[in-house]
Amino acid sequence: MSQNQRAQSQQQLASEWEKLDTEELVTIWKKNDRTQYTDDAFVIIGDLLASRIMLLPPQEEPLWEYTQMNLPNFWDRVKIQALDQKVVVTSKNLLREYTEEYEYSELRPKVIRGKTGESEWTNLGWIVLILFLISSLTLGNLINFSVNRILILVLGCFAVITFSLRLVKYDYVWFYTDKNEFAFSMKLSGPNRELGEDIIKYITGKISQAHSLGRPQ
């Protein structure tokens, strides 16, 4: 987006926000929900409120939230919340649910970016392949029945598909602790990519700030 396009976009946003009354703007400003509104929106809201009231009210702890799905890992749903003082990572799937918290001072400022496939597809592929082999052996005598033949064919095709999905690569960003231990990762894909990049920028900024404050003068 060029500077002119960005300026036009901000002017359009400002005209839309200007239609809201002061009470609504104050509520949005105080809640400080970055999952619903962009940084540009909060800049515009702040400017509008500054022109309407004497003093801007304090904002709540900013909330950035990013959710990513990992289908082969038992439909794993990972939610990453970047708060003012820490990052909260919640993972929930069909088998387990857990939450980990990291203070920004515990994390390494430098992140690692790369592309990788989801290894869980391979694990799922082996499970389906074993089911395919068992079905072929146990239903061998009944192979003339069309239902059994279709079942074995479906399992065989599904095994091939799951192994193939392992080859699909996604953009990932890996975070590590200051002890070089893996902390968490973010998968950037589809419509969540822009939000993910904003959260990564927020988190790395908080990490750098925490480390600079803890550095001896």
FILUM-466618 format. One line per field, with one value per atom (N, C-alpha, C): y, z, x; atom name; residue number from 1. Coordinates in pm, 1 decimal. Atoms other than C-alpha are relative to their C-alpha. Layout:
py: Y;...
pz: Z;...
px: X;...
name: CA;...
resi: NUM;...
% end
This chain:
py: -119.3;0.0;124.7;-122.0;340.5;96.0;-98.5;639.4;72.3;-68.1;808.9;-88.4;93.8;499.1;-15.8;12.1;464.3;123.9;-124.0;829.5;5.3;2.7;790.2;-98.1;100.3;476.5;53.5;-56.3;656.2;109.0;-103.2;949.3;-61.0;69.2;710.7;-59.1;54.8;535.8;110.2;-111.6;870.4;50.6;-47.1;975.7;-97.2;100.3;648.5;7.0;-6.2;673.8;128.6;-129.7;1036.7;-3.7;12.5;923.8;-52.1;54.7;749.0;109.6;-100.3;942.2;-22.8;3.0;1012.6;-118.5;111.0;750.9;-132.8;122.8;472.7;-4.0;-6.0;587.2;-22.6;19.1;601.3;-146.7;142.5;244.0;-82.0;72.4;115.7;31.7;-43.3;318.0;-67.3;56.6;189.7;-151.5;145.9;-175.1;-42.1;20.9;-158.8;-140.4;134.6;-478.9;2.1;-2.1;-518.2;-113.8;105.8;-831.9;48.8;-53.7;-620.2;120.9;-124.4;-295.3;10.5;-12.2;-208.2;114.8;-110.9;22.6;133.0;-123.0;280.5;47.2;-36.2;268.4;67.0;-58.5;341.2;137.8;-132.9;632.2;100.2;-88.3;779.6;26.9;-15.7;716.2;92.6;-86.3;878.1;145.9;-138.1;1185.9;60.7;-49.1;1214.1;33.0;-24.0;1181.8;120.6;-114.2;1433.5;132.4;-122.9;1686.1;22.7;-11.4;1615.3;15.1;-4.3;1571.7;51.3;-60.4;1725.9;-101.5;97.2;1408.7;-138.9;135.5;1063.8;-94.0;93.4;791.8;-109.3;108.8;515.4;-121.6;119.0;202.4;-125.5;128.6;-154.8;-64.6;73.6;-399.7;-43.6;33.4;-442.0;-150.5;141.5;-774.0;-26.8;51.3;-935.2;-149.5;142.3;-1276.1;-60.2;68.2;-1520.6;-147.3;139.8;-1860.4;-74.2;81.8;-2132.6;-144.0;136.8;-2480.1;-96.5;107.1;-2801.7;-125.8;106.8;-3053.8;-140.2;139.1;-3370.5;-32.7;24.3;-3325.2;2.5;13.2;-3426.5;133.0;-128.1;-3094.0;97.7;-86.3;-2898.0;146.9;-143.5;-2533.8;75.7;-74.0;-2304.5;147.7;-142.8;-1959.1;70.0;-76.9;-1707.9;139.1;-131.0;-1401.7;78.2;-87.1;-1122.8;112.6;-100.3;-918.8;101.0;-106.1;-624.2;-53.0;49.5;-826.4;-141.0;139.9;-1180.0;-49.7;70.4;-1418.2;-125.3;117.4;-1682.0;-87.3;94.0;-1989.1;-112.7;104.3;-2220.5;-96.3;103.5;-2549.4;-94.0;85.1;-2754.4;-89.6;93.0;-3068.8;-105.5;100.4;-3382.4;-78.9;82.8;-3540.4;78.2;-73.9;-3262.8;149.5;-146.3;-2895.7;50.7;-55.5;-2693.7;146.1;-141.1;-2334.0;24.9;-39.3;-2194.8;152.2;-144.7;-1842.3;32.8;-44.7;-1661.3;150.2;-142.9;-1325.9;40.1;-43.7;-1118.3;-7.0;7.0;-1113.9;-141.6;139.7;-1495.9;-41.2;38.0;-1495.6;64.3;-50.1;-1448.2;100.9;-103.7;-1128.5;-44.7;41.5;-1299.8;-121.6;111.9;-1523.3;-68.9;76.5;-1787.6;-13.5;12.6;-1781.0;-109.0;104.1;-2065.2;-62.5;74.2;-2299.8;-145.8;141.6;-2646.8;-57.1;69.4;-2903.1;-41.5;44.2;-3040.1;-148.2;137.5;-3357.4;-93.8;86.1;-3481.9;-72.2;68.9;-3567.3;-134.7;126.8;-3835.6;-101.4;90.3;-3982.8;-53.3;41.0;-3986.4;-93.9;86.1;-4140.0;-142.4;134.3;-4432.2;-71.6;61.0;-4491.9;-51.2;39.8;-4498.9;-115.8;108.1;-4721.0;-133.0;122.3;-4972.7;-51.8;39.7;-4973.4;-60.0;51.1;-5027.0;-142.9;133.8;-5328.3;-101.3;90.4;-5478.4;-33.4;22.3;-5431.3;-93.1;84.6;-5591.9;-145.9;136.7;-5898.5;-62.8;56.5;-5941.5;-12.8;4.1;-5869.9;-63.9;59.3;-6057.7;-102.9;104.5;-6346.9;55.4;-59.9;-6107.6;109.6;-108.4;-5894.0;12.5;-6.3;-5981.9;91.0;-88.9;-5776.7;144.6;-135.1;-5426.4;95.3;-89.9;-5255.2;-12.9;20.6;-5412.3;52.7;-48.8;-5331.8;152.2;-146.8;-4966.3;48.1;-39.0;-4947.1;-6.6;15.3;-5079.3;105.1;-100.5;-4849.0;139.0;-130.9;-4545.0;15.0;-6.0;-4627.1;16.7;-12.0;-4670.5;140.5;-136.4;-4337.7;102.7;-94.4;-4158.7;-3.9;11.3;-4292.6;78.5;-72.5;-4155.3;150.5;-142.9;-3819.1;58.1;-52.2;-3780.0;9.4;-8.5;-3861.1;117.0;-109.2;-3610.2;136.4;-127.6;-3333.1;41.5;-32.9;-3356.2;85.4;-73.2;-3205.4;145.8;-138.9;-2887.5;83.6;-80.6;-2619.3;131.9;-124.8;-2320.3;87.8;-92.5;-2010.5;-8.3;8.8;-2044.4;99.2;-80.9;-1821.1;-69.2;71.6;-1991.3;93.6;-76.6;-1828.6;-94.7;78.5;-1952.9;80.8;-67.2;-1876.7;47.6;-48.9;-1699.3;-112.1;117.8;-2049.6;-89.0;70.3;-2153.6;-122.4;106.3;-2379.6;46.1;-35.9;-2389.7;45.9;-51.9;-2181.3;-26.4;19.4;-2164.4;44.5;-38.3;-2115.4;59.5;-58.8;-1920.7;-38.3;39.4;-2049.9;113.9;-113.7;-1770.5;-48.8;44.3;-1855.2;68.2;-50.6;-1720.4;139.5;-134.5;-1420.9;40.2;-30.9;-1447.2;50.4;-36.1;-1362.0;142.8;-139.7;-982.8;18.7;-8.1;-1016.2;-66.8;69.8;-1268.4;84.4;-85.1;-1030.6;116.3;-108.3;-750.1;-48.4;54.1;-972.9;-31.6;29.0;-1088.0;129.1;-130.3;-723.2;50.7;-43.9;-645.7;-80.6;86.7;-946.7;28.0;-23.7;-887.5;137.4;-131.9;-520.7;-5.4;15.7;-617.2;-75.3;76.2;-867.9;90.8;-91.6;-608.9;102.8;-97.4;-358.8;-61.3;67.1;-610.7;-24.7;26.7;-701.3;129.0;-127.0;-336.3;54.1;-44.7;-259.9;-82.3;85.6;-556.0;6.2;-9.0;-467.4;98.6;-90.9;-315.5;128.3;-129.0;51.4;24.2
pz: 0.0;0.0;0.0;8.7;-103.3;111.9;-104.4;130.0;-26.2;33.0;-56.7;31.1;-27.9;-32.7;150.1;-145.4;336.9;61.4;-50.5;398.0;-29.1;35.4;212.6;87.4;-84.9;411.8;141.6;-134.8;740.5;5.6;5.2;635.7;-2.6;6.1;552.7;136.0;-133.7;888.8;98.0;-91.2;1070.1;-17.0;23.3;904.3;56.0;-54.9;1010.7;152.2;-146.7;1371.7;53.0;-43.7;1388.8;18.2;-10.8;1355.0;137.1;-130.9;1694.2;105.4;-106.0;2006.0;94.6;-87.3;2272.7;95.3;-95.4;2514.7;-62.4;69.1;2258.3;-22.3;23.7;2171.4;128.9;-129.5;2539.5;39.3;-33.2;2590.6;-79.0;84.9;2297.2;41.0;-39.4;2405.2;130.7;-130.5;2763.6;-7.1;9.3;2667.5;-67.4;61.8;2438.0;-59.7;56.8;2253.6;-139.3;127.4;1978.1;-92.4;86.3;1850.2;-84.8;72.1;1733.7;-85.4;69.2;1625.4;-18.5;34.4;1463.1;76.3;-60.1;1589.8;-60.8;66.7;1329.7;56.1;-54.7;1468.9;136.2;-132.9;1821.8;-7.5;19.8;1694.7;-34.7;41.1;1527.9;116.8;-115.0;1834.6;103.9;-96.1;2058.5;-41.9;50.2;1836.4;12.0;-9.3;1826.6;144.1;-141.7;2203.6;53.0;-45.7;2256.8;-42.2;46.7;2055.7;67.1;-61.2;2252.2;152.3;-146.8;2612.9;42.9;-50.3;2831.2;16.2;-35.7;2936.0;-44.8;43.8;2779.2;121.0;-112.2;3022.5;-12.9;6.9;3114.7;-72.3;73.7;2900.0;81.5;-62.1;3018.9;-64.6;54.8;2962.9;-142.6;139.7;2584.0;-21.7;27.8;2453.8;-148.5;134.8;2141.8;7.2;-4.6;2064.3;-139.0;127.2;1791.7;18.3;-9.2;1731.5;-125.3;113.0;1512.1;22.3;-6.1;1431.4;-53.0;44.4;1397.1;-10.4;16.1;1255.3;27.1;-22.1;1253.1;145.2;-140.9;1620.5;82.8;-71.8;1740.2;5.0;11.3;1620.7;107.6;-100.7;1838.0;-32.1;14.1;1890.9;96.4;-81.1;2012.8;-0.6;-14.2;2145.8;67.1;-52.2;2199.6;35.6;-48.9;2410.7;43.0;-35.6;2426.3;88.2;-94.7;2738.2;25.8;-25.5;2883.0;65.2;-75.8;3110.5;-39.5;28.4;2967.2;-123.6;108.6;2687.9;58.9;-48.6;2764.3;-120.8;109.5;2538.9;50.9;-39.3;2569.6;-115.8;101.8;2377.7;44.1;-33.4;2364.9;-118.6;103.3;2168.7;60.9;-46.9;2202.8;119.0;-104.6;2448.4;121.1;-112.7;2664.0;-19.1;0.7;2753.4;101.7;-93.7;2906.8;-34.7;16.4;2954.7;49.8;-39.4;2967.1;-4.0;-7.0;3062.4;-4.4;12.0;2971.8;21.7;-12.7;3103.2;-112.4;114.3;2832.2;29.5;-36.4;3023.7;-10.9;11.1;2995.8;-144.1;140.6;2616.1;-68.9;77.4;2368.4;-102.4;93.1;2159.7;-145.6;139.3;1836.4;-25.2;36.4;1674.7;-123.4;117.5;1407.8;-94.0;101.7;1085.7;-98.7;97.8;842.5;-49.3;52.5;653.4;40.1;-36.3;769.1;-17.1;4.5;727.1;140.0;-130.0;1008.9;16.3;-14.9;1129.4;47.6;-49.8;1289.6;-113.0;113.3;940.3;-23.6;16.3;921.4;102.8;-105.4;1255.4;-32.2;36.4;1141.6;-119.7;117.3;811.8;36.6;-44.7;988.7;66.1;-64.8;1196.8;-105.2;104.9;887.3;-82.1;76.6;703.7;73.9;-80.3;988.5;-5.6;11.6;981.0;-137.9;136.7;604.6;-11.3;6.7;643.2;79.4;-81.5;923.5;-72.3;72.4;718.2;-119.1;115.5;415.3;40.2;-45.9;618.2;56.0;-66.6;825.1;-93.1;91.5;540.6;-133.0;125.3;280.5;-56.2;45.2;269.9;-45.0;33.1;230.8;-104.8;90.9;-37.0;-114.2;108.1;-281.8;32.8;-38.2;-81.9;-29.8;44.4;-227.1;115.6;-114.3;115.3;56.5;-52.2;241.0;-96.5;100.8;-84.7;4.5;-7.1;-59.6;125.9;-125.7;305.8;-10.0;14.1;225.2;-95.5;96.6;-76.6;63.1;-66.9;131.7;96.3;-95.3;403.9;-72.4;76.2;143.9;-55.9;54.5;-22.4;109.3;-111.1;312.6;52.1;-44.1;410.9;-93.6;97.2;89.1;15.6;-14.8;140.7;123.7;-123.9;500.9;-10.7;19.8;407.0;-92.3;94.3;119.8;66.6;-67.8;346.3;83.2;-75.2;543.1;-83.5;89.8;238.4;-17.9;11.8;250.6;108.7;-94.7;413.6;30.4;-46.3;615.7;60.5;-65.9;741.5;150.9;-145.8;1109.4;60.0;-79.6;1369.0;135.1;-123.9;1664.7;105.5;-113.6;2004.2;96.7;-95.1;2250.4;127.3;-125.3;2611.9;-3.8;-4.3;2710.0;33.2;-22.8;2799.9;-124.4;129.0;2433.8;1.8;-1.5;2519.1;-79.6;79.5;2283.3;90.5;-77.4;2413.0;-74.2;78.9;2144.6;-143.2;140.0;1773.2;-49.9;63.4;1552.5;-147.3;138.5;1222.2;-73.2;74.9;971.1;-131.6;122.9;706.1;-14.7;28.9;537.8;53.7;-44.5;674.9;133.3;-129.9;1013.2;-11.2;15.0;866.0;48.6;-37.5;909.6;151.0;-145.4;1266.9;68.2;-57.8;1339.2;-2.2;10.9;1215.0;99.6;-97.2;1430.4;141.8;-133.8;1739.5;18.9;-8.2;1664.2;24.3;-18.6;1635.8;142.2;-137.2;1966.9;100.8;-94.7;2144.8;-1.9;7.0;2016.3;55.9;-59.3;2110.7;151.6;-144.7;2463.4;54.9;-42.7;2487.0;4.6;4.8;2379.7;111.9;-107.4;2625.5;136.2;-128.0;2911.5;20.9;-11.0;2836.3;20.5;-17.1;2810.0;141.8;-137.4;3146.7;99.6;-91.4;3304.8;-16.7;24.8;3158.5;96.6;-91.6;3407.1;-68.8;57.3;3351.3;16.6
px: 84.1;0.0;87.9;-79.0;142.5;-39.1;27.6;157.1;-132.0;126.1;-128.6;-119.9;109.3;-346.1;-20.7;9.4;-264.6;-66.0;58.9;-351.5;-149.9;141.6;-681.1;-77.2;64.1;-759.3;-21.0;11.2;-690.5;-106.2;103.7;-909.6;-139.7;129.0;-1191.8;-35.5;23.3;-1150.1;-38.4;27.7;-1145.7;-142.5;136.8;-1470.7;-103.0;91.2;-1633.2;-3.5;-6.5;-1513.4;-63.3;51.9;-1620.3;-151.9;145.3;-1983.7;-42.9;34.1;-1970.0;0.5;0.8;-2056.5;117.1;-117.2;-1795.6;-3.0;10.0;-1926.2;43.0;-39.9;-1885.7;150.8;-144.8;-1534.0;78.3;-67.3;-1436.1;-1.2;9.8;-1559.9;101.1;-95.3;-1354.5;143.0;-133.9;-1051.8;43.8;-33.8;-1061.2;18.8;-10.2;-1115.4;130.0;-131.8;-810.3;14.5;-0.6;-898.0;61.6;-72.4;-639.0;-41.2;51.1;-810.0;-115.8;115.1;-1105.1;35.7;-32.9;-937.2;150.7;-141.2;-605.6;66.3;-74.9;-331.2;-44.1;43.8;-439.2;-133.9;131.3;-792.8;15.3;-17.8;-670.2;66.8;-59.2;-458.2;-109.1;110.3;-766.0;-94.2;89.6;-984.8;62.7;-68.9;-723.1;-3.5;3.1;-707.5;-140.3;137.5;-1087.4;-36.9;31.6;-1118.8;76.0;-79.6;-838.9;-63.3;65.5;-1039.9;-135.3;132.3;-1359.5;4.4;-6.3;-1249.2;136.8;-123.3;-982.0;112.2;-103.4;-800.0;-42.9;30.6;-783.9;-6.5;8.5;-901.5;105.0;-99.1;-655.5;-57.3;41.9;-667.3;28.3;-25.8;-693.9;121.6;-112.4;-411.6;-32.9;32.5;-391.7;-8.7;18.7;-511.4;19.2;-20.5;-372.1;-26.9;34.4;-514.6;10.9;-20.4;-417.6;-34.0;41.2;-576.5;42.8;-41.2;-432.4;-46.2;50.5;-563.1;104.4;-88.0;-363.7;-85.1;99.7;-611.4;53.3;-42.3;-396.2;32.6;-33.2;-304.3;-128.8;126.7;-652.4;-75.0;69.8;-795.9;49.4;-61.9;-553.5;-29.5;29.0;-657.8;89.7;-97.0;-381.3;-38.6;32.8;-467.2;116.8;-113.4;-186.6;-49.9;41.9;-264.8;123.3;-112.1;-7.6;-53.9;46.1;-79.2;111.1;-96.8;106.0;127.2;-114.2;334.1;45.3;-32.9;330.4;-73.9;67.5;232.0;-64.7;72.0;-30.9;-32.6;22.4;-40.6;-89.0;94.9;-341.4;-19.2;16.8;-356.4;-110.9;113.9;-673.9;-32.6;43.7;-754.7;-91.2;94.2;-965.6;51.8;-58.8;-722.5;49.0;-57.0;-580.8;-18.7;5.5;-580.9;101.5;-97.8;-298.8;28.3;-32.8;-185.8;141.6;-135.0;168.0;9.1;-18.8;270.8;148.6;-138.8;591.7;6.3;-27.5;704.6;94.7;-80.5;867.8;149.8;-141.8;1196.0;54.8;-42.9;1204.9;26.8;-8.2;1193.8;118.6;-112.8;1475.1;-49.8;47.8;1444.4;-2.5;-8.6;1544.1;-88.1;86.7;1282.7;56.9;-42.1;1333.7;-119.1;103.7;1133.8;37.0;-26.3;1096.1;-129.4;114.2;867.8;12.1;-0.1;769.8;-139.2;127.4;497.6;-41.7;49.2;285.9;29.9;-46.7;457.7;-109.5;108.5;136.9;-71.6;62.8;7.7;66.9;-70.8;278.0;-46.4;47.2;171.9;-139.8;135.5;-190.8;2.1;-11.7;-84.6;37.0;-38.3;84.3;-116.9;117.5;-228.8;-97.8;94.1;-447.5;55.8;-62.4;-197.5;-10.9;13.4;-201.0;-143.6;140.7;-581.8;-28.4;17.5;-563.6;52.7;-59.5;-333.5;-82.5;82.7;-542.3;-129.4;125.4;-859.0;21.7;-28.2;-696.1;14.6;-21.7;-597.3;-127.0;117.3;-911.1;-120.0;113.8;-1151.7;36.0;-46.8;-952.5;-95.3;92.3;-1194.2;-134.0;129.0;-1482.7;13.7;-32.4;-1324.0;-100.7;98.6;-1601.6;-116.8;108.9;-1844.3;40.9;-33.9;-1854.6;24.2;-17.0;-1886.0;140.5;-135.1;-1562.4;105.8;-94.5;-1386.8;9.0;1.8;-1492.7;70.9;-63.3;-1381.3;151.3;-145.1;-1034.2;56.0;-44.3;-1006.0;4.5;4.7;-1108.6;116.2;-111.0;-853.9;133.7;-124.1;-579.2;18.8;-6.3;-660.8;25.7;-17.1;-683.0;142.9;-138.7;-339.9;92.3;-82.0;-188.2;-17.5;28.7;-359.4;68.0;-59.8;-239.8;151.6;-144.9;120.1;34.4;-25.2;97.0;-15.2;22.5;-36.8;120.6;-122.8;289.0;93.5;-89.1;459.2;-42.2;46.4;248.8;67.7;-77.1;463.1;-70.3;58.1;347.3;109.4;-92.2;523.6;-19.0;2.7;612.8;99.0;-92.9;773.7;14.3;-26.7;940.3;58.1;-49.6;995.3;72.5;-77.7;1258.3;22.8;-32.1;1337.5;144.9;-138.5;1657.4;98.2;-84.7;1788.0;4.0;2.9;1743.1;-91.0;100.0;1449.0;-121.9;116.4;1150.9;-114.6;112.9;859.5;-131.4;121.6;589.6;26.6;-14.5;538.4;-130.7;117.0;300.1;-1.0;19.0;167.6;-70.5;54.2;107.9;-59.1;64.4;-146.8;-134.9;133.1;-456.2;-25.1;39.2;-645.3;62.0;-59.3;-468.2;143.4;-141.4;-128.8;28.3;-24.0;-157.8;-10.4;13.5;-284.8;117.7;-114.7;-9.8;126.0;-118.9;259.8;-8.4;16.7;114.6;31.5;-25.1;124.6;147.7;-144.4;480.1;78.1;-65.8;585.5;-20.6;29.9;413.3;81.8;-70.9;569.7;149.5;-145.0;923.0;36.9;-24.2;894.4;-1.7;8.6;788.8;121.6;-117.9;1074.5;122.8;-115.2;1331.6;-8.0;19.0;1184.8;32.7;-24.9;1195.8;148.4;-143.3;1557.2;78.8;-71.8;1664.6;-18.4;23.1;1504.9;80.8;-73.8;1682.9;148.7;-143.4;2022.1;64.4;-70.1;2272.3;42.2;-37.6;2333.9;151.9
name: N;CA;C;N;CA;C;N;CA;C;N;CA;C;N;CA;C;N;CA;C;N;CA;C;N;CA;C;N;CA;C;N;CA;C;N;CA;C;N;CA;C;N;CA;C;N;CA;C;N;CA;C;N;CA;C;N;CA;C;N;CA;C;N;CA;C;N;CA;C;N;CA;C;N;CA;C;N;CA;C;N;CA;C;N;CA;C;N;CA;C;N;CA;C;N;CA;C;N;CA;C;N;CA;C;N;CA;C;N;CA;C;N;CA;C;N;CA;C;N;CA;C;N;CA;C;N;CA;C;N;CA;C;N;CA;C;N;CA;C;N;CA;C;N;CA;C;N;CA;C;N;CA;C;N;CA;C;N;CA;C;N;CA;C;N;CA;C;N;CA;C;N;CA;C;N;CA;C;N;CA;C;N;CA;C;N;CA;C;N;CA;C;N;CA;C;N;CA;C;N;CA;C;N;CA;C;N;CA;C;N;CA;C;N;CA;C;N;CA;C;N;CA;C;N;CA;C;N;CA;C;N;CA;C;N;CA;C;N;CA;C;N;CA;C;N;CA;C;N;CA;C;N;CA;C;N;CA;C;N;CA;C;N;CA;C;N;CA;C;N;CA;C;N;CA;C;N;CA;C;N;CA;C;N;CA;C;N;CA;C;N;CA;C;N;CA;C;N;CA;C;N;CA;C;N;CA;C;N;CA;C;N;CA;C;N;CA;C;N;CA;C;N;CA;C;N;CA;C;N;CA;C;N;CA;C;N;CA;C;N;CA;C;N;CA;C;N;CA;C;N;CA;C;N;CA;C;N;CA;C;N;CA;C;N;CA;C;N;CA;C;N;CA;C;N;CA;C;N;CA;C;N;CA;C;N;CA;C;N;CA;C;N;CA;C;N;CA;C;N;CA;C;N;CA;C;N;CA;C;N;CA;C;N;CA;C;N;CA;C;N;CA;C;N;CA;C;N;CA;C;N;CA;C;N;CA;C;N;CA;C;N;CA;C;N;CA;C;N;CA;C;N;CA;C;N;CA;C;N;CA;C;N;CA;C;N;CA;C;N;CA;C;N;CA;C;N;CA;C;N;CA;C;N;CA;C;N;CA;C;N;CA;C;N;CA;C;N;CA;C;N;CA;C;N;CA;C;N;CA;C;N;CA;C;N;CA;C;N;CA;C;N;CA;C;N;CA;C;N;CA;C;N;CA;C;N;CA;C;N;CA;C;N;CA;C;N;CA;C;N;CA;C;N;CA;C;N;CA;C;N;CA;C;N;CA;C;N;CA;C;N;CA;C;N;CA;C;N;CA;C;N;CA;C;N;CA;C;N;CA;C;N;CA;C;N;CA;C;N;CA;C;N;CA;C;N;CA;C;N;CA;C;N;CA;C;N;CA;C;N;CA;C;N;CA;C;N;CA;C;N;CA;C;N;CA;C;N;CA;C;N;CA;C;N;CA;C;N;CA;C;N;CA;C;N;CA;C;N;CA;C;N;CA;C;N;CA;C;N;CA;C;N;CA;C;N;CA;C;N;CA;C;N;CA;C;N;CA;C;N;CA;C;N;CA;C;N;CA;C;N;CA;C;N;CA;C;N;CA;C;N;CA;C;N;CA;C;N;CA;C;N;CA;C;N;CA;C;N;CA;C;N;CA;C;N;CA;C;N;CA;C;N;CA;C;N;CA;C;N;CA;C;N;CA;C;N;CA;C
resi: 1;1;1;2;2;2;3;3;3;4;4;4;5;5;5;6;6;6;7;7;7;8;8;8;9;9;9;10;10;10;11;11;11;12;12;12;13;13;13;14;14;14;15;15;15;16;16;16;17;17;17;18;18;18;19;19;19;20;20;20;21;21;21;22;22;22;23;23;23;24;24;24;25;25;25;26;26;26;27;27;27;28;28;28;29;29;29;30;30;30;31;31;31;32;32;32;33;33;33;34;34;34;35;35;35;36;36;36;37;37;37;38;38;38;39;39;39;40;40;40;41;41;41;42;42;42;43;43;43;44;44;44;45;45;45;46;46;46;47;47;47;48;48;48;49;49;49;50;50;50;51;51;51;52;52;52;53;53;53;54;54;54;55;55;55;56;56;56;57;57;57;58;58;58;59;59;59;60;60;60;61;61;61;62;62;62;63;63;63;64;64;64;65;65;65;66;66;66;67;67;67;68;68;68;69;69;69;70;70;70;71;71;71;72;72;72;73;73;73;74;74;74;75;75;75;76;76;76;77;77;77;78;78;78;79;79;79;80;80;80;81;81;81;82;82;82;83;83;83;84;84;84;85;85;85;86;86;86;87;87;87;88;88;88;89;89;89;90;90;90;91;91;91;92;92;92;93;93;93;94;94;94;95;95;95;96;96;96;97;97;97;98;98;98;99;99;99;100;100;100;101;101;101;102;102;102;103;103;103;104;104;104;105;105;105;106;106;106;107;107;107;108;108;108;109;109;109;110;110;110;111;111;111;112;112;112;113;113;113;114;114;114;115;115;115;116;116;116;117;117;117;118;118;118;119;119;119;120;120;120;121;121;121;122;122;122;123;123;123;124;124;124;125;125;125;126;126;126;127;127;127;128;128;128;129;129;129;130;130;130;131;131;131;132;132;132;133;133;133;134;134;134;135;135;135;136;136;136;137;137;137;138;138;138;139;139;139;140;140;140;141;141;141;142;142;142;143;143;143;144;144;144;145;145;145;146;146;146;147;147;147;148;148;148;149;149;149;150;150;150;151;151;151;152;152;152;153;153;153;154;154;154;155;155;155;156;156;156;157;157;157;158;158;158;159;159;159;160;160;160;161;161;161;162;162;162;163;163;163;164;164;164;165;165;165;166;166;166;167;167;167;168;168;168;169;169;169;170;170;170;171;171;171;172;172;172;173;173;173;174;174;174;175;175;175;176;176;176;177;177;177;178;178;178;179;179;179;180;180;180;181;181;181;182;182;182;183;183;183;184;184;184;185;185;185;186;186;186;187;187;187;188;188;188;189;189;189;190;190;190;191;191;191;192;192;192;193;193;193;194;194;194;195;195;195;196;196;196;197;197;197;198;198;198;199;199;199;200;200;200;201;201;201;202;202;202;203;203;203;204;204;204;205;205;205;206;206;206;207;207;207;208;208;208;209;209;209;210;210;210;211;211;211;212;212;212;213;213;213;214;214;214;215;215;215;216;216;216;217;217;217
% end
